[in-house]
Structures are given as structure tokens and as C-alpha cells.
Amino acid sequence: MPYLSRIRINPLRAESRHLLASPRAMHAAVQGGIPRPPGQERTLWRLDADNPHRPHLFVLTTGKPDWTHLTEQAGWPDADGEHYAIRDYTPLLQQLATGRSFAFRLTANPVQNTNRPDKPTKRQQERLDAGDRRSFRLGHRTATAQLNWFLTRTARWGFTIPAAPHQDATRDGDGEPPRDVRITTRHRRSFSKTSLTPKEAHVVMHAVTFEGSLRVTDTALLTERLLTGIGPTKAYGCGLLTLAPLPERA
């Protein structure tokens, strides 16, 4: 049974600042809330810091977790209120239906595969010089490319993005009205997978948060994306798509 959790993070504590600054450390903290051995359960998580004074961590797990350690280390353990909430995700999945609309939020790492990088790194150039024909996975760096990455893939994820709800919306160069999606945050992160890996074994990611509305076109595909995530670097805070029902139009 899948569960979606929301955990309050206190940004003023030293451990919180470490977690907020390090996707690797946050990944380890998330894994610490799951009773199963590492590697036996896939998790998705996303850090929402719309209010930097009250950031929230969202985590999707296949089993019921326990976030007591995060509250003690990075929350308000002695304060009033709900420190974390754990909800059964099944009722939301049961609301999916073709044609139904939802508000959504997704943090993803938009990437492309290429055999010839424009500006190869030293390690990439060494591979090219050695005749390595494997493609390179490179992150999209501009907001335009990142938004295009998202819009050209929605069909395979089981939904479409409707036109923006503005009667006087300016059409783009192809004569199509703007879509109801926007980029709210963009962050480039670079870090080692562990403290023992060499410098060239870094994770480089462009975490981009998309928000807007979607319309379901394939419930099976969308359910799969909700449970397994979208795009690469899921262990480090990318891939979690969350939905909120929208009122149906008459």
C-alpha cells in the first residue's frame, strides 16, 4: 500500500540546514524512516520550500514509514501541532479517470542524451578520445529547453496540459495557445554520491519545479508515473509528481 508523507522541517536547526543543502544527506534521512533494508523499497521525495521559514518534505513510500527521527533532528519535537502526516495514497489513485483535471506539482531533472557534447568535460573528452560510443546524459540548462522537455513527454506519462485559462492569452510562434504550466524554481546541484568517491564521480542535476494543471489521458500510465516517478536522479529529490483534484467544470 503506498503512503504519501508530509514532514515539517525547522530551517533554523543545524541538522536541518545540512539536510536542506545536501540532496545526498536528505536521501539518507528519508531512507532512515523506512523499516525495510536499503534497496528493498523505492522511495520518491521532494522538498517544497515555497515558504523558506516553513519548508516541507514530501515522501512517497510503498510501506508505512516512521519520521520520528526527522522530527527529533530537524523539526520541532516539543512544539504543538502535527509534526508529520502520513496518508494512504490509494484514495487519490482511485480518483484518476480519463478526462479528469488535477492541479499538479513536479520537481524533475530534465535531461537529453547526446553522442557529442558541445562543451565536454575532461572525463567526457577522455571517453571521446578513447572511442567510447555510449551517449552522454546532459541536463537541459535553459528554462525554454526544460519546459519543452516536459511538454513533449506528457503523452507518455498519461496526461496532457490544457491551454492556460486566459481568454486573451497570446499564442506562441506555432499558433498554439500557452499551456497551463510554469516553472517556479530552478536549481543546479553538484555533489559526490558518497564522501569516498573521486571528484569525477559527481552527480550534476538541474532540479526544476513545474506547476500547473493537467488532464488525464491514460490512467494506467499516470498511475505508474505517480508511483515510480518521472525522469532521472529520483534518489536525490527529483521525480515526485503530486496531484490535487480540481473542481469539474459544468
HELIX and SHEET records of a PDB file:
HELIX    1   1 ALA A   14  ALA A   21  1                                   8    
HELIX    2   2 PRO A   23  GLN A   31  1                                   9    
HELIX    3   3 THR A   68  ALA A   74  1                                   7    
HELIX    4   4 THR A   90  GLN A   94  1                                   5    
HELIX    5   5 LYS A  122  ASP A  129  1                                   8    
HELIX    6   6 ALA A  143  LEU A  151  1                                   9    
HELIX    7   7 THR A  154  TRP A  157  1                                   4    
HELIX    8   8 THR A  219  THR A  228  1                                  10    
HELIX    9   9 LYS A  234  TYR A  236  5                                   3    
SHEET    1   A 4 LEU A  44  ASP A  48  0                                        
SHEET    2   A 4 HIS A  56  THR A  61 -1                                        
SHEET    3   A 4 TYR A   3  ARG A   8 -1                                        
SHEET    4   A 4 TYR A  84  ASP A  88 -1                                        
SHEET    1   B 4 PHE A 159  THR A 160  0                                        
SHEET    2   B 4 HIS A 202  VAL A 216 -1                                        
SHEET    3   B 4 SER A 101  ALA A 108 -1                                        
SHEET    4   B 4 LEU A 241  PRO A 245 -1                                        
SHEET    1   C 2 VAL A 111  THR A 114  0                                        
SHEET    2   C 2 PHE A 136  GLY A 139 -1                                        
SHEET    1   D 3 PHE A 159  THR A 160  0                                        
SHEET    2   D 3 HIS A 202  VAL A 216 -1                                        
SHEET    3   D 3 VAL A 181  SER A 192 -1                                        
END                                                                             
